[in-house]
Amino acid sequence: MSRLTASLGLAAVAVISTGTVVAAQTTPTSVAHRTAASSGSALKFSHEVVVDQQRSGFEPDVAIDNKDRYYSSVPNGSSTTHSFVWQSLDHGKSFQMIPGQFGLGKPLTCPQGGGDTEMQMDKKGDLFFSDLQNLTNLSNSVSTDHGKTFTTSCASAPNSPVDRMWYAVHGNLGDPDFAIYEEYDAVLSGANIAGDYPSNQLVETVSHDGINFTPVVNGRLAGGHIDNDCLGGGMVNCVSDNEGIPGNQVLAKNGDLLIAHTSADNNQVIVSRGKLSDLGGGVTSATWKHTVVNASLCPDKPHAAPGVCGAANFATIAEDSAGHFFVAFSSQKTDSSGKAIGPYKTYVVSSKDGVRWGKPVLVSRSGSNAFSWVTAGSSGRAAVAWYHTNETNEHGGYLLDDLAHAEVSVQVGESIDALSAHPHWSVTTVSEHPIKYGPICTAGTTCTVSMGDRSLGDFLEVNHDAQGALVLSYVNDTSNTFTVGPTGAVAENGPVVIVKQIGGPSLVKGTINGRGKGPGAPWDSVTDTTGDAFYNANALRTAAGDNLDLTGTSIHADGKGLVITMRAKSLASLQVNPTAGGTTGEWITRFTTYNAHTQGNGHIYYAGMESVAGGAPRFFVGDTAAVPVGQEQISMLFDSATAVPGQVQGNTITIKVPYSAIPAAKSSGTLYSAMGFTATTAGTLANNPAGVFNLTDVTVPFDVALPGTKASAAVLPLTSPWMHLPLGVAALGLLAWAAWRIRTSILVPMRRRLRIA
């Protein structure tokens, strides 16, 4: 979350100016398909998989183990003292909380938490999880049973205060040479080398069990010398005092650590490379060398001269399978006073050895582009993702905080020749619609009403699976609930979503053809496998029963509204298994609307059926509600639900929803990320003050194009059956269609005119 370090970040080096509003460079699309920002891009992505149907997200990560199990985690906020971890056992098609304690998705052995989260796995699939304790310390946990149980240390950091941690894993837990490194900021512990404000201090630690961490001793200090880069309070394990925002780290094939981070004044992007040594007695040291990799963008004096400076948080680093390195960052042009005079642009700089670095290559295209994350596959194949706005500035203000009318989307750039002298990068818009409207505050806990909110956090992530398919995690803030200032960081953001590449070049080799075993891009209806309904809590996955086991969901319009159907394995009884979290059963379908140029950006609607203790069902529909103070983890409440007609017939639930109950749906024209799910709760959702339910089964997402709307004209041709046929057959079909159009539109009218003449 980096609340404190973010306050020293983007906003610290620029001054807002006034003038006229600059119109958007591009018009945000309201159709449900991605567009390539450069010609030749063949990247295609699935619909957005909503990770949690109720809890909101912030700075989500994504990790995939060797069995294709997906994991994602988010900090839930220091006021709640805990965070969430989710798991997918169906290749990313749906997610549930891990079976950790009390159904809250993470270990609760420590009294604090919820600040930042970091998660990595070894090759065996052992899970390592770190949680920030409100800047005071770090909790580090290990699970060897895929999130069912954890072993935890509540005091892992030898420094304090601390912020924004990142792992790098060597070997497998239990191996003699196993090591997991954790770097983070010792907040405001630096030697103030920038001269303008106190700097953070980048520090490094190591553990051989994933729980107990000790300092990686600064090599020069261990040798009895003074390290002029490390004069601050955390010098014993210091990497550098020239620190702004820490990015992630990687462990090179030769054992060196490489950390990407920004400088104390946020003008420089630095790679700090540490040569590790074993000093005996369990003590590890590192001698660090620092390379500025964006120097060519500021050719004169990086701290004063005009140029492309002002590096945005975060700088991130990735290593490909051949030992080559890639750093992604976003920077903007500044004048000699440090004032921003250009939009954020995303760059990638590469190195074949991690020592000598090339010049940064511009990857992004139009708009403003920040919060980039990079991943790499086989030799020379890399991808970077970022948040993209459709405008560059308003009133001459180029910070993301200034863009009060921005439509924000997610873009990704991919290259299969990223090491070449002139690499080719294809850029694609990943999100099906803009995922946020309005400014993004970059000032951390000092955010004010005029600066927007931090609902997207400070970063998103992109990873890839074993086949080289890209997998992205980000926040879709289309929730109709919004606030300004720092509370938007934890309370009013939308859900975390996962998107998987289903077409285009692989990051490993060849191309990705189809969705494989993961999510795809179905329309109007989906089927769901049986035997996947479980209640996850208290280290157990308890079977939820046939009536909570969905087999499919569909939505269609009948002219007056929507007809929503949900099918279960058996609805002979509505009595749910009390061991599945409660005695009340919930069968619900949710979907998202995108409503352009409006605060909140859209709505998350839901329609469902509830049965208390197996009794007569009630049917309801509603919108999401604002989150009560102290309940930051909840983003979906049912207090405003209204009654609608519905019935149970056989194993099918049918609910009729009038457009008057979901007015934004008809104006949107397309329903996104529709997902059926089941859940249990105590009492009823309408009378439950917390509104919390226990998720038991979820379908894969699908989209719905409503007839008679503007969106339908754009959507339906792109979802034609020709799209799913082999290329040759589709080409013949298109030729036949073209011939028919020529005949009906040109030849026939021409003949008629000739007859009249």
BAPA-342779 format. One record per residue (C-alpha): residue in three letters; z, y, x. Coordinates in pm, whole numbers, plus 50000, padded with zeros to 5 digits. Layout:
alaZYX
...
This chain:
met500005000050000
ser500685022950294
arg502255050150084
leu503645068750384
thr500835062350629
ala498275071250364
ser499945104950330
leu499015110850694
gly495495098150640
leu492395111750468
ala493965142650323
ala495675152450648
val492525163550824
ala490615183050560
val490985214650357
ile489785218449998
ser487325246749944
thr485945261549623
gly482485268449492
thr480155254049232
val480195218549108
val477545196749270
ala475815174349020
ala475935136949066
gln473315123549302
thr472745092849093
thr473245085348726
pro475785057748671
thr474135028348503
ser475595013648186
val473664981148207
ala475284948548303
his473284941048614
arg473554950948975
thr470954972449139
ala469864971549500
ala470375004249684
ser467684994149931
ser464474975349879
gly464324938349950
ser467944930549862
ala468314896849693
leu472084896149667
lys473344885449324
phe476904882349203
ser478874865548929
his480604883148646
glu484044896448731
val486754869948711
val489934886848588
val492724872848803
asp495584880248563
gln495164886748192
gln498254908348172
arg499474921048509
ser497804949948683
gly496694950449045
phe496624971649356
glu495084965949701
pro494204929249631
asp493374904449904
val491434871949884
ala491744840450095
ile490004806650065
asp491294774450220
asn489394743850342
lys489604727649997
asp488014758149832
arg491284769149676
tyr491294806649623
tyr494344829049664
ser494924865749590
ser498034887449608
val499074923049526
pro502204943849574
asn503864950649241
gly505764981549347
ser509044988049521
ser510794995949193
thr510244959949079
thr511114945649424
his508534918049407
ser504824910749433
phe502404885449284
val500374856849429
trp497664839149230
gln495764806949294
ser492504792249170
leu491994754449170
asp488514755849015
his486574773149295
gly487374808449181
lys486414804848814
ser489934812248688
phe493354820448832
gln496994814148756
met500184823948934
ile501264800149203
pro504074776849087
gly506704796149288
gln510064805949149
phe510554817048788
gly506834820248716
leu506644853448898
gly504194841649158
lys506104846749482
pro509404838049653
leu512354858149526
thr514874850049797
cys514844885749931
pro516374914849736
gln513504938649803
gly509734937449820
gly506644948949641
gly505474974349896
asp502514958050073
thr501374922050085
glu499494902250347
met498364866250321
gln496634842150558
met496224804450590
asp495844780050876
lys493084754150874
lys495344728650702
gly495824752050408
asp499424761950481
leu500074795950323
phe501674825350509
phe502824854950300
ser504354888150406
asp505914914050176
leu507034949350258
gln510624958050165
asn510244994650073
leu509515004250438
thr512844990250563
asn511764955550676
leu509314926950620
ser509814894250435
asn507804865550581
ser507344832850394
val505624799550452
ser504464774250193
thr503214739850296
asp502614728449936
his500124754649815
gly502604779149673
lys505054755849500
thr507924762449741
phe508524787050023
thr510724791150327
thr511514827950384
ser513084852050628
cys514184885450480
ala514434903550816
ser511284895751013
ala510554929651168
pro512384940551485
asn511334976651409
ser512285000351126
pro510975017850922
val507784997250893
asp504574997650695
arg501184980350641
met501194946850817
trp498354922850907
tyr498334886651029
ala496234867251282
val496684829351296
his496184805751590
gly496114768151529
asn497974749151258
leu501614751051165
gly503474723451351
asp501054721951644
pro502624728451988
asp500484759252041
phe500734773351687
ala501254811051671
ile500944837151401
tyr500804873551506
glu501794902651283
glu500984938651361
tyr502254968251160
asp503275004651188
ala506645015451320
val506545046051094
leu506825079951266
ser508115063251582
gly505305075951804
ala505495101952077
asn503635128751878
ile500705128352118
ala498395145851869
gly500625176751884
asp500235184551515
tyr502515159751341
pro504565129051435
ser502465098151487
asn503085062851381
gln503445036151645
leu501335004751629
val503434974251724
glu502864936451754
thr505064906051688
val504614868251708
ser506084837651538
his505774800451606
asp507064789651264
gly505624817151041
ile509104829250947
asn510984842351252
phe509124869251445
thr509864883651788
pro508294913151974
val505104908652172
val506424927752471
asn504304955952608
gly502864941752931
arg503204973353141
leu506844977153043
ala507444940353121
gly506004946753466
gly508344975853530
his505785003453471
ile505555032153226
asp502885029452959
asn501805064852872
asp500295051652549
cys503715039252438
leu506525064252475
gly507975063152124
gly510945045451975
gly509295011451942
met507995009752297
val509284974352364
asn506484958952153
cys504254989352132
val500474986952122
ser499795024252102
asp501345057452000
asn497875070151914
glu498095055351567
gly497175067351221
ile496455038350984
pro496535002051104
gly493594980251012
asn493574942551037
gln493434921451354
val491554890851481
leu492284865451751
ala489354861151990
lys488224827152112
asn489724834452456
gly493104842352298
asp492934880252311
leu494114900452011
leu491844927951876
ile493234953851634
ala491154979851450
his492975012151366
thr492575049651350
ser494005075851585
ala497015097751513
asp494755126251401
asn492465102351208
asn489345114151394
gln488915083051607
val488345046651526
ile489995025751796
val489894989051891
ser493014979352085
arg492524946952278
gly495574928452405
lys495574902852688
leu498344878352602
ser500674862352857
asp503514837352826
leu506544850853012
gly508574819452950
gly511674815152740
gly509664820652423
val508654855952526
thr505024867352489
ser503634899152640
ala500344917752598
thr498564942952814
trp496534966252593
lys493274984652646
his491955009252389
thr488305017052309
val487135045052080
val484175029851895
asn483025060351697
ala482825084151993
ser479035087651970
leu479405103051622
cys481405131751775
pro479465137152098
asp481365167252231
lys485115170052184
pro486145145251915
his489165165451807
ala487495199351777
ala483695199251767
pro481635194951449
gly480525159251395
val481095128051189
cys484845125151230
gly487795122250996
ala487875084050992
ala488985070850655
asn491595043950612
phe491055016650686
ala489085005750991
thr488684968050970
ile487464941351212
ala485874906951184
glu484714880251432
asp481724857651373
ser481624820751462
ala479994828251799
gly482724852351913
his480974885051832
phe482864913751669
phe482204939151396
val484234969751297
ala483674988050970
phe484955022850891
ser484165053150680
ser483895088150823
gln482825122350706
lys481395152650878
thr483935179450965
asp483755214251114
ser485665226851416
ser488755233851206
gly488845198251070
lys487605208050725
ala485405182050558
ile481825194250512
gly480175161250419
pro480805129850217
tyr482325097750346
lys479775073850492
thr480315037650588
tyr479415025450936
val479504992551122
val479734989951502
ser479244956751681
ser480184940752012
lys479074908152168
asp482254904652376
gly484864927752221
val484814949152536
arg481514967952527
trp480664983152189
gly477374996252058
lys476785027451855
pro477875028651490
val475135019851242
leu475065038050909
val475155012150629
ser475905031550310
arg473265052050132
ser473935080149882
gly477185092949733
ser480565090549900
asn481705057150042
ala485175047650165
phe487835020350195
ser485514995850368
trp486264959650460
val484174937250686
thr483684899550715
ala481454878950945
gly479904844350931
ser477634827251179
ser476214845251482
gly475034880151392
arg475694877251018
ala478104902750872
ala478894920050543
val480894950950457
ala482114962250113
trp483424996049998
tyr484175018549700
his481165040649620
thr481025072749418
asn477905086649253
glu478585122049373
thr479365137049711
asn481425167949632
glu482665191949368
his483095229049431
gly482385221849796
gly485305197949822
tyr484255165149988
leu487485145649970
leu487735117449719
asp490615137649575
asp488115164849479
leu485695143149280
ala487095149048932
his483945136148760
ala483035107348989
glu481955073248866
val483245047749117
ser481595014049178
val481764986549441
gln478954981849690
val478334956849967
gly476014957850267
glu474854925650432
ser472964919450755
ile471694886950905
asp470684904451229
ala473674927251279
leu473604922651658
ser469984933351702
ala468974966951848
his467854978251502
pro469814957751247
his468694955650886
trp471334961350620
ser470674955150251
val472984973650014
thr473774961249665
thr475994974049386
val478374945549311
ser480284958049007
glu478454955048677
his479564989648574
pro481575017848735
ile485135005748774
lys486845039748770
tyr486225075248652
gly487705105248827
pro489235113949165
ile490955090049404
cys494105104449558
thr494345097549931
ala497685114449997
gly499995085149930
thr503365093749779
thr502545130849800
cys499845127549532
thr499975155249272
val498525160048927
ser495475177949064
met494685150549316
gly494105121149082
asp495765087349115
arg495835058049359
ser494865031449106
leu492395015749351
gly494885016249637
asp493675020849993
phe491294991550029
leu489454962349875
glu488544929950055
val485454908850113
asn485554873150242
his483194843250225
asp483454806450145
ala482344776850356
gln478744780050233
gly478614816750330
ala478814830549975
leu480494864649968
val483714867549767
leu485134902049685
ser488494912549543
tyr489004947149397
val490584965849106
asn488614972948788
asp490345003548648
thr488575002448312
ser491815000848119
asn492085032147899
thr495545037148047
phe495825062848321
thr498225086748486
val497975110848775
gly500035112649088
pro501625083949279
thr502695064648967
gly499075055348917
ala499485033349223
val501715008549048
ala501715014348676
glu498385024048526
asn495725006348728
gly493514979248587
pro493424942248666
val492434925748991
val489014909248973
ile487224884149194
val483424883849224
lys481384857049400
gln477864858449540
ile475474835749346
gly472164844849510
gly470674858849829
pro471164853850203
ser474164832950307
leu476594845950564
val476414811850735
lys472794800450710
gly469914799750464
thr470424813650117
ile472844810349829
asn471064794949533
gly473024795149209
arg476754797349156
gly477604763149299
lys480994752449166
gly482284787749119
pro481794814948858
gly478334824848740
ala476834850448503
pro476744834448154
trp476124854347837
asp477604852047486
ser479524819247529
val481064795347782
thr482414760147791
asp485604750147969
thr486654717048121
thr489614698447977
gly492774688248157
asp493294722448318
ala496024737448096
phe499284741048290
tyr502464761748294
asn503164771848654
ala506784779648736
asn509844767148922
ala507714748449178
leu506064727748903
arg502704726148729
thr503664713548382
ala500904700848151
ala500694724847857
gly499234700847598
asp495914695447420
asn496294724647179
leu496464749647468
asp493564732847652
leu490484754047579
thr487024738347569
gly485014770047507
thr484814805847382
ser482014826547229
ile481404861247084
his478594873046860
ala478014903246636
asp477504900246260
gly476544936246186
lys480024947246083
gly481834936746395
leu482464907146622
val482964870746542
ile485104854646813
thr485494817146835
met487794796847058
arg487734759147077
ala490594737047199
lys490804700347282
ser492924694846969
leu494374718446708
ala495794691146486
ser499164707946551
leu499924743546661
gln503354733946794
val503314740047168
asn505194719947427
pro508534738147485
thr508434727847851
ala505334749747889
gly507314782047889
gly508134788847525
thr507854777847162
thr505224803247058
gly501544796247123
glu498894822647191
trp495094817947175
ile493424850447287
thr490044864047396
arg489904896247598
phe486894917547696
thr486194950447869
thr484104979847756
tyr482665006147987
asn482595041047838
ala481015065548078
his482475099148174
thr485835093548006
gln489325091748151
gly490405055748156
asn486725046248193
gly486815021547902
his489034997247718
ile490454962347747
tyr490414948047396
tyr491924915347286
ala491724893946973
gly493884863746918
met495904839446714
glu499634833546738
ser501744805146602
val505534806246618
ala507064771346651
gly503924755446506
gly504054776846191
ala501244793846001
pro499054813946238
arg498604851446237
phe495414867646366
phe495354901246541
val493274925546746
gly494254954646965
asp493814976347271
thr495944977347583
ala498955000047571
ala500565022347830
val503105006148057
pro506775014447986
val508815028448273
gly510385000348471
gln507764974948359
glu505064983148613
gln503974946848630
ile502694947148270
ser499294961848185
met498604944247855
leu500934949047560
phe500494938347200
asp502694962547010
ser499674980646864
ala497964948846742
thr496614949646385
ala495964920746149
val492404907746107
pro490904878245917
gly490864844646090
gln491014807346034
val491534774046205
gln489014747446113
gly489164714646300
asn489524723746668
thr487924758146630
ile489574792046584
thr487434819246425
ile488484855846425
lys486524884046261
val487014917846426
pro485604949246255
tyr484134976146477
ser486665000446329
ala489374981646521
ile487454983046852
pro485435015546830
ala484665017547202
ala482954983547194
lys480024994746982
ser479495026647181
ser479645006647504
gly476954982547388
thr477944955547635
leu481164935847655
tyr482134926548009
ser484354899048152
ala485064882847817
met487504854447880
gly489354831447645
phe492864821347743
thr495984804547609
ala499614812547672
thr503184806447560
thr506054830247504
ala509494832447351
gly509614847647003
thr506434866946926
leu504434890547143
ala504704918046883
asn508504916646893
asn508914908847262
pro510074941147434
ala508554931047767
gly505434916647608
val505274889947877
phe503514856947820
asn503014825848032
leu499344819048102
thr498294782448055
asp494474780548048
val491574804748111
thr487804802048070
val485184815148309
pro484054850748221
phe480944858948021
asp479234891047906
val477964899647560
ala475054922947477
leu475604937647131
pro472394940946925
gly471154974646810
thr472674994147098
lys471225013147391
ala472584987847634
ser470734959447463
ala467344973347559
ala468334973347924
val470174940447921
leu468074916747716
pro464884917147926
leu466954909948238
thr468584880148068
ser465304865747947
pro464884827747974
trp462224834948239
met465074844548474
his466304808548478
leu462964790748528
pro461404780248862
leu459474808549025
gly456014793748960
val456684786848595
ala458214821048547
ala455194837348714
leu452784819148480
gly454874829648184
leu454904865748293
leu451134865048345
ala450664851047996
trp452944877847854
ala451024904948046
ala447714891747913
trp449074892147559
arg450304927947603
ile446924939047736
arg445184922247445
thr447474936547175
ser448024970947328
ile444574978747471
leu441774955247369
val442554951846998
pro443014989346940
met439844995647141
arg437864971946918
arg439264988846610
arg438185023046739
leu434725009746815
arg434434996146461
ile435525029646315
ala433005047646533
